[in-house]
């Protein structure tokens, strides 16, 4: 169970400033714990400490940064069950998914520990013409400076880890604002970081209301802003961010294509589609929202997917049998229900699920959804998937691309030609062959195009964003 209260962390130190933030159990709606909230003065102080920490971090060698990350891995393993239950309570994430996220948290820190001693450079041959004879070029990567991190509610452990672990690996100080609905996991992370010998000011973890946290975006002392969340908020923050580098990991309405040659593999395909669409109540930016099935397989796959969808258990996320827990809030459930109702009025058919009770939204499958409806065009971010047929593979790719988003796509095919056509032609950050777009391993480059964001996460790729190349030219003789 959760502690009664949690402090925030200012310049590596726990501060029990207040208990102003109520964190609810997303299944029961009851207050589960109370968390300290940071005001503008605390945020400003944290940024000042981050600036002051830069010199000490430059002197904090790679093997020590690696040791910090390895300490975190060890402590996350020791506190595995606590972290999983905290996530289950504060996010409403089914306990099996919660355990999976703790495993990924550990994976992400493990990869960062390995990469911490590999922040390498290169030697450049400058002798490209007679005037450069005797000149040699050397490049090293140096930390960019204090970073601002804003993490989301849906993966409050692992998506926070994808900011914090690379920062520790390269030695940049940071100030983190965890999602106010799910701050506990990040604060446990802070508790573990506070056990290490990181220089004072290396990290601050400060829950704050969005309307009181402008400094995370606008303060010019930050050299990078990394935000994961909704597209509307992310692009608005970019406008306000000024001269700093901005990394945005935003939303999507990801599609999965089932090619004509998958007739003998439909049981596997259906299992993966159901997982991709409905795991953690569909609250994933790469969750399967649009399913495009070749017409020759449509009826068979439809029947199998309806049966699979109806078999998924919705209930208490603490129950081992639960697959679909509550959405993060009743307001989000109502928003999605409104989109569904509008689509039905415009001709869509609910073929499985459709029941909504407060924040509890049954796994739902629809067909004949108009392509101009909110449910089709926008990010559903809930346990709803849309089924449609196609006759031509290139037609399917064009429909996948007919979206404002471009995060990841899944393609089930045995055709090497179709694999390369998808990889070449889909306007997305990643194409997953023979699995759902929801698949992610924590060392791969991850991010999107169009309204889905800017930049890439994945530990080594984030480390590149948090460092800058610095050139030295040496003349051999003078």
N, C-alpha and C positions, 0 to 999 in steps of 0.2 A: 504494500500500500504506500501511498505518498506520505511525505512528512506534512505536518500541519502548515508549515511556512517554509519558504525558500528565500534566501537573500539574492541580490544581484551581485555581480563582480565588477569592481572598479579598480583598474590598475592592479589586477591579479588578486585582489583582496575581497573577501565576502563582506557585503554591507547590508545589514538588515535595516534599511532606511524606513520601510513601512510595510504594510501588507495590503496595499491598495488594489492589486490585481487578483480577482477571483478566477480560478481555473476550474471549470466544471468537468464532471464525468459526462462525456458526450452521450452515453447511453441513458443514464438516469436523469441528467439535467441538474443534478445536485452539485453544490460546491465541493470539490475534492481537495483543494489546497488554496493557499493564498501566497502571492509572490510579490516581492518588492518591485516597485515601478520607479524608473528613472525620470527625473525632470530635465529640463534644458540645461540647468546648471551642472548636473551630474554628467550629462553627455559632453558638455563643453570641457569639463575637467578630464574626462576620459580621453578626449582627443588630444588635449595638452600633454597628458602622460604618454600617449602613443608617440607623439613627436619627440619627446625627450628620450624615449626608449630606443630610438634608432641607432644611436652610437653604441649602446651596450649590445644590441642585437648584432651589429656588424662584427663585434668582437666575440660573439657567441658561436663557436665553430660548428661545422656540419655534424661532427660526431656527437656533440651535445644536443643539437636539434634532433638528431636521430634517436638519442636516448629518451628525450621527452616524448616523442611519438611512440616509442616502444613501451614506455611506462603507461601511456594511455591505452594501448592495446591490451596490456596485462590487466589493467584495472577494469576496462570494459568487459573483459572475460569474467573477472571476479564478480562484477555487478550485473551480469547478463540478465538474470531474471528480474532484478529491480528495474533496469532500463526498459525491458520488454513490457512489464506491467505498467510502468509510468506512461509509456506510449499508448498502450491499450486504453488506459483511463482518459488521458488528456486529449487524445486524437480520436477515440472511438474505433481504433484500428483492431480488427480481429487478432487474437493473441498469436495465431500462427504467422500472420503477416508481420506482427510486431517483432516476433523473434527473428524473422527473416531480415527485417530492417536493422536490428542490432548486429546481426551477422555481417551485413553490408557496411555498417559503421566500422566494425573491426577491420574488414577488408580494406576500406578506404585509408584508414590510418596505417595499416601494414604497408600498403603501396607507397604512401607518403614517407614512411620511415626508410624504405628502400631507396626512394628517389632523393632523399635529403642529402646524401653524399654524392649525388651525380649532377649537381648544378654546374655543368661544365661549360667551356667555351670552345673557341676554334682558332686555328692559325690560318691567316689569309695570305695567299701569294699576291703581293702588290706589284711584282715586277712584270706588269703587262705591257710596258713600253720602256724605251731607254731612259726616260726621265725618272722612272721609279726604281732604277737599278740600285740595289743596296738598301732598299726600304722593306721592312717586314711589318705585317699587320697581325694584331692579336685582339681577340674579342672575349670578354667575360660577361657574365650576366650578374647584375647587381639588383638588390631589392628595390622595388619601386618607391617605397615609403608607406606611410600609414594608410590602411585600407578600411573601408566601410563595408560591412556585410549586412544584408537584410535577407533573412531566410523565411520560408513559407511554413504553413501549418500541416501540409499533407505528408511530407517526409521530414519531420522536425529533427531527427537524428542524422540521417544520411545526407540530406541536402545541406545541413549545417556543416557536416564533416567535409563536404566537397569545397567549402570555403576555408574552414579552419585548418584542416590538415595540410593543404598546400602552403598556406601562410606560414605555418610552423616550419615546414620543410625548407622554405627559402629565407626565413627570418624577417618577415615583415610584421610590424605591430598592427593590431586590428581592434576595431570596436564593432561588436555584433549586436544587432537587434533581432532577437528571435520573434517569431509570430506570437502575438499576445494571447492567442487561443491555445497555443501549445508550447509554452516556454520551458517546461520542466526539464526535458531532455537536455537542452542546451545548458541549463544551470547545473545539472549533474556533471556535464562535460567541464564546466568551469570549476566545479569542486575538485575534479581530478587534475586539471591543469594547475590549480593552486597548490598542489602537492609537489610540484616540480621546482627547479631552480631557474625558471625563465626570468629574464631581467624584468624589473618592475615596469609596468606600463605596457608590456607585450600584449596583453589582452584585457578587454573589458566586455562583459556580456550584460546588456542592459535592456530588459523589457521596457517598452514604451508604447504609448498610443501613437498611431500613425500621425494624427494631427499635431502631436507635440514632438515629433522626431525629425523635423526639417534639417537639423544639423547633419544627420546621417547622409543627406544628399547634397546640401548646399555648401557645407564648410570646405573652404579651399585648402585646408591643411591635409585633407584626404587626397591621395593621389589616384585612388581607384575606388569605384563603387561597384560591388557585385550584388545584384538583386535577383532573386528567384520569386516569382509570383505571377499575378495576373497581367495580361498584356496592357490593359488600360492604365494600371498603376505604373508598370515598368516604363512605358514610353513617356509618361508624364514626368517620372523621375529623371529620365535622360535629359529632358528639356531644361530641368532645373539644376543639373549637375555641374554646369560650368565647364572648366578646362580638364577636369579629371577624366581618366579612362573609365568607360562604363561597360560592364558585362551584364547582359540580360538573358536570363533563362526563363522563358515565358510559356505561354500555353499552346494548345493545339487541338485539332479535332481529327486525330490520327486515323488512317485508313489501313485496312488489311485486304489484300487481293487474293482470291483463291482461283488459281488457274484451272483450265479444263483437264489437266493431266493428274489431278489430285483425287480422282474417284476411289482409288484403293486405300487412301489415307485419311478418309473423312473423320474417323473417330479421333485420331490425333489432332487434326485441324480443329475440330469442334471443341475439344478439351482446351486447346490453346486459345481459341477465340473467346470462350467463356471466361477463362482466366484473365485474359487481357482486357476484356470489357468490364468485368465486375469485381476484380480483386480490389480490396480496400475501398469498396463502395464506388468504384469508378473515379475516385478522386486522384487521378494521375494525369499529368499533362501528356503522357504518351499512352494513355488508356485507349483501347480500341473503341472508336465511336462510329466509324463507317466500315461496313463489311460488304465488299463487292465480290460476288460469286458468279463464275461462269454459268450461263443459262443451262447448260447440260447437267450441271450438278445442283442447281438452285433448290429444287423441290426436296431432294434427299437431304442436303445440308440443312435446309430450313427446318425440316421435321426433327432432325437430330439436335439442332441447336435449341429449338423450343423445349425439347425434353430436358436437355442439359440445364437450361436456364431455370426451368421450373424446379429442378432438383436442388438448387442452391439454397442453403439454409440461411435465413435472415434472423438475427437475434442479438443476444448479449455478446459483445465482442470478447468477453472473458471466457465464454464457453468454447471449448476446443472444436466443437462441431460447426460453429458459426463461420460462414464464408462472407456474408454481407452484413456489416455493422451499420451504425447510423452514419449519416452524413455529418459534416462538421457542425452544422447548425440547422435549426428549423427554417430559417430564412433562406438558406441555400437550397433546401429541399423544396420550398415553395416556389422559388425562382425556376427550378428545373421542371417542376410539375406544371407551371404556367406555360413553359415552352412546349411541353408534351401536349397539353390540352389544345394549344393553338395549332400544333401540327395535325392533331386528330380532326379538328374542325376544318382544316384545309385538305383532308382526305387521307391522312396517315391511318394505319391500322395497328393497334397493339396486339401482338400475337403471343406475348408471354409477359406476365407480371403486370405492372401498372398501378399497384396499390401503394398509397402514400399515407403515412401516419406520423405526423410531426417530422422529426429528423430522419425517420426510418423510411427509406425509399426502396421498394422491392426491385430486384434485378428485372430489367424490362427490355424487351425486344420489340422493335417496330419495323414495319415495311411500308412501302408507298409513301415515304416521307417526302414532301415537296423540297426540292433542292434550294429553294429560296427561303425556307423557314429558318427561324433561329436555331431550332434543334439540329438542323443540318449544317448551317453556316458557322455557328459560333461554337465555343468550347462548352460542351455539356457539363463536364467535371462532376459526374455523378453516374450511377449504375444504369445507364441507358445506352443501347446500341441500335444501329440502323442497318437493316439488311436490304440489299438491292442486287439486281442481276446485270450482267453485261454479256455481249456476244463476241467482242473483239478485244484482245489484250491491250492494244494501243488506246482503245476507247476507255478501258479501265484506268490506265495511267493518266489519261487526260482528266478523268473525273477526280482522281486523287489530287492532281495539281490544281483543280478548280476549287481553291481554298485560299483564304487569307493567311493560313498557317503553313508551316513547313518544318516540323520537328523530326519525326521519324515515320516510316511507313513499313509495313510488313507485306511480303509477297510469298505465297506458297506456290512453288513451281518446281518441276523437275527439268525445265528447259534452260540450258546454259544461255541460249540466245535471249530468252525472256529475262533471265537474271541480269544480263548486261544491259538490256534495254531499260529495265527498271532503274538500275544503278546510274545509267547515263541520263535518263529522262525525267526521273522524279525530282522535283524541286524541294528537297528536304535535306536536313542535316545528316540523316542516316537511313540506310535501307537494310532491313533485316530479312534475310532470305530463309524461308521455311520456318518462320516463327513470327510472333506478333510484334508490333512496334513497341510494345511495353518492355521488351527485353533490353536490359542494360547491365553491363559489367563496369566496375568502377574505375578501371584504368583506360577505358576507351574514350575517344573524343566525343563529347555529347553536347549538342546544342542545335539551334534551328536557324532557319532563314525566314524571310518575310516577317510577319507579325510575331513569329515564335522567338525572336530575339537576336542577340549579337554575341559572338564569341563562343568559346567552347569550354566546358568543364571536362572532368577526367583529370586525375591528379597532375600528371606531367603537363597537360595543356593549360591548366589553371596556374601552375608554377611559372610557365612562360609569360602569362599575362601579368603576374605579380613581380616580374623582374624586367629589367631593360638591358639591352646590349650596350656595353661600354667598350669603345675602341681605343687601343693604344697603337700608335705607329712608332716604330723604332728605325732610326737611320743607322746603318751599319758603320759607316765612317763619315767623318766630317772634317 
